């Protein structure tokens, strides 16, 4: 029986909301973008608050079990992602919790090397060459990210959901958040939306769009899970020695509603060849990734399919006879939703342009478009795509950057979001220190500071001559 509403809306009483805290910079969302934003702002001397809905940081990289930080180098082996993104990897290395090709193998087209890395990571090879992609231990990462925040002096407000932007005309003044402690506010001089889905944009009155071509990756939600105690070598031998039988089994599983593995090993603690975890990636096309009914549907359907997949593999697939269901992601994998209308909007046309923006704040490898990537292997990101057109003192430091759906589809992964966040956090600090609005931040000053932080920028905009022009 369908429940029919007799009342379409209710009126709520006007109320005073307690101000929990004031800060220089308030970052909402503790995923990759929020990590970059909060650390950058705090390390540049800002009193910084980070609001996160879960009890841990890392977003998709930890709670979402998206345990790969992909494609950080171009096909020639040059690493393009530095700064806080590279710091993540170095901190993980101290705990033997990262697995990636060594520097001397990057850019190699040696067939044995390419096959070795292709068998271990879906991201470690591109266009027939070895590229820098890092498999991480998400549990170690959760702990390290919290440590990094404490070291930088960031106030972490966990188990709290940032729901609304506090506005004074067109100026962002703070955020409302909900938690078990009730509804409260945090006021700030600069607000950074690192929610991934641009959750603060509607209440701020910022222009945005959320149209996504149905065939694109970012139109799909995912629910990751993994199985342990798998004889990985036996499973791999079956897949390669009996490809027809393997394909038949996978086809049968898909018809049942289950999800076949991509055939890649999941590298966990130790991160060596003998590890015995296999990751599964369920993907569901949805009408909207901000629709709670759609989110619930994927969670409910996905968990039914986890059991189907687990039972099928255990019964029929060699190497999985003694497996167990190790973990399912506590956080649903969202890929794309709102995208702000910024002072500049990146489009598919920019991917085929050699232009280096004067306000470039990050350079990304562009390696997933076949022949087009060979002609234009680098993508330059301007600061302007983080600055909303119609709202003051609000920045976007996540995948909700100003872009069309095609461009966003390629450049909204974990390392990209860290870079967006680091640029936003650094710009916020410059704005507060100088008493200016974030759209007034001089790009040359921003680039110089990012470069000091280890961010890799194009030489042509970092030369003394270019700095004078800027």
Long-range contacts (C-beta under 8 A, 24 or more apart in sequence): 17-176, 17-183, 17-184, 17-185, 18-182, 18-183, 18-184, 18-185, 19-174, 19-184, 19-185, 19-186, 19-187, 20-157, 20-177, 20-184, 20-185, 20-186, 21-49, 21-155, 21-186, 21-187, 22-186, 22-187, 22-188, 23-47, 23-48, 23-49, 23-155, 23-186, 23-187, 23-188, 23-189, 24-48, 24-188, 24-189, 24-190, 24-428, 24-429, 24-432, 25-49, 25-188, 25-189, 25-190, 25-191, 25-192, 25-425, 25-428, 25-429, 25-432, 26-51, 26-174, 26-175, 26-186, 26-187, 26-188, 26-190, 26-191, 26-192, 27-51, 27-192, 27-194, 27-397, 27-421, 27-425, 28-162, 28-175, 28-177, 28-191, 28-192, 28-193, 28-194, 28-195, 28-199, 28-200, 29-59, 29-162, 29-193, 29-194, 29-195, 29-196, 29-199, 29-398, 30-54, 30-56, 30-57, 30-58, 30-59, 30-145, 30-156, 30-158, 30-194, 31-57, 31-58, 31-59, 31-60, 31-61, 31-194, 31-195, 31-196, 31-398, 31-417, 32-58, 32-59, 32-60, 32-61, 32-398, 32-414, 32-415, 32-417, 32-418, 32-421, 33-59, 33-194, 33-196, 33-397, 33-398, 33-399, 33-417, 33-418, 33-420, 33-421, 33-424, 34-59, 34-192, 34-194, 34-195, 34-397, 34-398, 34-421, 35-84, 35-88, 35-145, 35-148, 35-149, 35-418, 35-421, 36-83, 36-84, 36-85, 36-194, 36-397, 36-417, 36-418, 36-419, 36-420, 36-421, 36-422, 36-423, 36-424, 36-425, 37-192, 37-194, 37-395, 37-397, 37-421, 37-422, 37-424, 37-425, 37-428, 38-149, 38-152, 38-154, 38-421, 38-425, 39-84, 39-148, 39-149, 39-152, 39-154, 39-422, 39-425, 40-84, 40-421, 40-422, 40-423, 40-424, 40-425, 40-426, 40-429, 40-453, 41-190, 41-192, 41-425, 41-426, 41-428, 41-429, 42-149, 42-152, 42-153, 42-154, 42-425, 43-152, 43-453, 44-425, 44-426, 44-429, 44-430, 44-433, 44-449, 45-429, 45-433, 46-425, 46-428, 46-429, 46-432, 47-155, 48-152, 48-153, 48-154, 48-155, 48-425, 49-154, 49-155, 49-157, 49-186, 49-188, 50-149, 50-154, 50-155, 50-156, 50-157, 51-157, 51-160, 51-161, 51-162, 51-175, 51-177, 51-186, 52-156, 52-157, 52-158, 52-159, 52-160, 53-159, 53-160, 53-161, 53-162, 54-158, 54-159, 54-330, 54-331, 55-158, 55-159, 56-142, 56-145, 56-146, 56-158, 57-142, 57-145, 57-146, 57-149, 57-156, 58-138, 58-141, 58-142, 58-145, 59-196, 59-331, 60-196, 60-331, 60-333, 60-334, 60-414, 61-136, 61-138, 61-141, 61-414, 62-138, 62-139, 62-141, 62-142, 62-145, 63-138, 63-329, 63-330, 63-331, 64-222, 64-224, 64-329, 64-331, 64-332, 64-333, 65-138, 65-224, 65-225, 65-226, 65-279, 65-327, 65-329, 65-331, 65-333, 66-222, 66-224, 66-333, 66-414, 67-135, 67-136, 67-137, 67-138, 67-266, 67-267, 67-279, 68-121, 68-122, 68-123, 68-133, 68-134, 68-135, 68-136, 68-414, 69-133, 69-134, 69-136, 69-414, 69-415, 70-123, 70-133, 70-134, 70-413, 70-414, 70-415, 71-123, 71-126, 71-131, 71-132, 71-133, 71-365, 71-367, 71-368, 71-413, 71-415, 72-131, 72-132, 72-133, 72-134, 72-365, 72-415, 73-106, 73-107, 73-131, 73-132, 73-365, 74-131, 74-365, 74-367, 74-377, 74-378, 75-107, 75-126, 75-127, 75-129, 75-131, 75-365, 75-367, 75-373, 75-374, 75-377, 76-107, 76-377, 77-103, 77-106, 77-107, 77-108, 77-129, 77-130, 77-131, 77-132, 78-106, 78-107, 79-106, 79-132, 79-456, 80-363, 80-364, 80-365, 80-378, 80-456, 81-362, 81-364, 81-415, 81-418, 81-419, 81-456, 82-454, 82-455, 82-456, 83-418, 83-419, 83-422, 83-450, 83-453, 83-454, 83-455, 83-456, 84-418, 84-421, 84-422, 84-453, 84-454, 85-415, 85-418, 85-419, 85-422, 86-454, 87-148, 87-454, 88-136, 88-141, 88-144, 88-418, 89-134, 89-136, 91-144, 91-148, 92-134, 92-136, 92-137, 92-140, 92-141, 92-144, 95-137, 95-140, 95-144, 96-269, 96-270, 96-271, 97-136, 97-137, 97-140, 97-141, 97-269, 97-271, 98-134, 98-135, 98-136, 98-137, 98-271, 99-134, 99-135, 99-136, 99-267, 99-271, 99-272, 100-124, 100-132, 100-133, 100-134, 100-135, 101-130, 101-131, 101-132, 101-133, 105-130, 106-130, 106-131, 106-132, 107-131, 119-236, 119-264, 119-265, 120-264, 120-265, 120-267, 120-273, 121-264, 122-262, 122-264, 126-365, 126-367, 126-368, 126-373, 127-367, 127-370, 127-373, 127-374, 131-365, 131-367, 135-266, 135-267, 135-271, 137-267, 137-268, 137-269, 137-271, 139-269, 140-269, 157-186, 162-195, 162-199, 162-200, 163-199, 163-203, 164-200, 164-203, 165-191, 165-200, 165-203, 165-204, 165-394, 167-203, 167-204, 167-205, 167-391, 170-205, 170-390, 170-391, 170-392, 171-391, 171-392, 171-393, 172-204, 172-391, 172-392, 172-393, 172-394, 173-393, 175-200, 189-393, 189-431, 189-432, 190-393, 190-394, 190-395, 190-428, 190-431, 190-432, 190-438, 191-393, 191-394, 191-395, 192-394, 192-395, 192-396, 192-397, 192-421, 192-424, 192-425, 192-428, 193-340, 193-394, 193-395, 193-396, 193-397, 193-398, 193-400, 194-396, 194-397, 194-398, 194-417, 194-421, 194-424, 195-398, 195-400, 196-334, 196-337, 196-398, 196-399, 196-400, 196-417, 197-289, 197-290, 197-334, 197-337, 197-338, 197-400, 198-337, 198-338, 198-339, 198-340, 198-396, 198-398, 198-400, 199-290, 199-338, 200-394, 201-338, 201-340, 201-388, 201-396, 201-400, 202-338, 204-388, 204-391, 204-394, 205-390, 205-391, 206-340, 206-341, 206-388, 206-389, 206-390, 206-391, 206-394, 207-340, 207-341, 207-388, 207-389, 207-390, 208-338, 208-339, 208-340, 208-341, 208-400, 209-338, 209-339, 209-341, 210-288, 210-290, 210-337, 210-338, 210-339, 211-405, 212-336, 212-405, 213-405, 213-406, 214-285, 216-336, 216-405, 216-406, 216-409, 217-335, 217-409, 218-335, 218-336, 218-405, 218-408, 218-409, 218-412, 219-285, 219-286, 219-335, 219-336, 220-283, 220-284, 220-285, 220-286, 220-335, 221-283, 221-284, 221-286, 221-289, 221-294, 221-295, 221-298, 221-332, 221-333, 221-334, 221-335, 222-281, 222-282, 222-283, 222-284, 222-332, 222-333, 222-335, 223-282, 223-284, 223-298, 223-299, 223-302, 223-303, 223-306, 223-328, 223-329, 223-332, 223-333, 224-279, 224-280, 224-281, 224-282, 224-328, 224-329, 224-333, 225-279, 225-280, 225-282, 225-306, 225-309, 225-325, 225-326, 225-327, 225-328, 225-329, 226-266, 226-277, 226-278, 226-279, 226-280, 226-326, 226-327, 227-277, 227-278, 227-280, 227-310, 227-313, 227-320, 227-323, 227-324, 227-325, 227-326, 228-276, 228-277, 228-323, 228-324, 228-325, 228-326, 229-276, 229-322, 229-323, 229-324, 230-276, 230-277, 230-278, 230-319, 230-320, 230-323, 231-276, 231-318, 231-319, 231-320, 231-321, 231-322, 232-265, 232-275, 232-276, 232-278, 232-319, 233-319, 234-318, 234-319, 235-278, 235-317, 235-318, 235-319, 235-320, 236-263, 236-265, 236-319, 237-318, 237-319, 238-317, 238-318, 238-319, 239-263, 249-312, 249-316, 249-317, 252-312, 253-308, 253-309, 253-312, 253-313, 256-308, 256-312, 257-304, 257-305, 257-308, 258-305, 258-308, 258-309, 258-312, 259-305, 259-309, 260-309, 261-313, 277-326, 278-323, 280-306, 280-309, 282-306, 288-337, 289-334, 289-335, 289-336, 289-337, 290-337, 290-338, 295-332, 298-332, 299-332, 303-328, 335-399, 335-412, 336-399, 336-405, 336-408, 336-409, 336-412, 337-400, 338-400, 339-399, 339-400, 339-401, 339-402, 339-403, 339-404, 339-405, 339-408, 340-388, 340-396, 340-400, 340-401, 340-402, 341-388, 341-389, 341-390, 341-402, 342-384, 342-385, 342-386, 342-387, 342-388, 342-389, 342-396, 342-401, 342-402, 343-384, 343-385, 343-387, 343-389, 343-402, 343-439, 344-382, 344-384, 344-385, 344-402, 345-385, 345-402, 345-403, 345-404, 346-381, 346-382, 346-385, 346-401, 346-402, 346-403, 346-404, 346-407, 346-411, 347-403, 347-404, 347-406, 347-407, 348-404, 348-406, 348-407, 350-379, 350-380, 350-407, 351-376, 351-379, 351-406, 351-407, 351-410, 352-376, 355-380, 356-380, 356-458, 356-460, 356-461, 357-381, 357-382, 357-384, 358-382, 358-443, 358-461, 358-466, 358-469, 358-470, 359-383, 359-384, 359-443, 359-446, 359-447, 360-447, 360-457, 360-458, 360-461, 361-386, 361-419, 361-423, 361-443, 361-446, 361-447, 361-450, 361-455, 361-457, 362-416, 362-419, 362-420, 362-423, 362-455, 362-457, 363-456, 363-457, 363-458, 364-411, 364-415, 364-416, 364-419, 366-410, 368-410, 369-410, 379-410, 379-411, 380-458, 381-411, 381-419, 381-420, 381-423, 383-423, 383-427, 383-441, 383-443, 383-446, 386-420, 386-423, 386-424, 386-427, 387-438, 387-439, 392-437, 392-438, 392-439, 393-431, 393-437, 393-438, 394-438, 395-424, 395-427, 395-428, 395-438, 396-420, 396-424, 397-421, 397-422, 397-423, 397-424, 397-425, 419-455, 422-450, 422-453, 422-455, 423-450, 423-455, 426-450, 426-453, 442-470, 443-470, 444-470
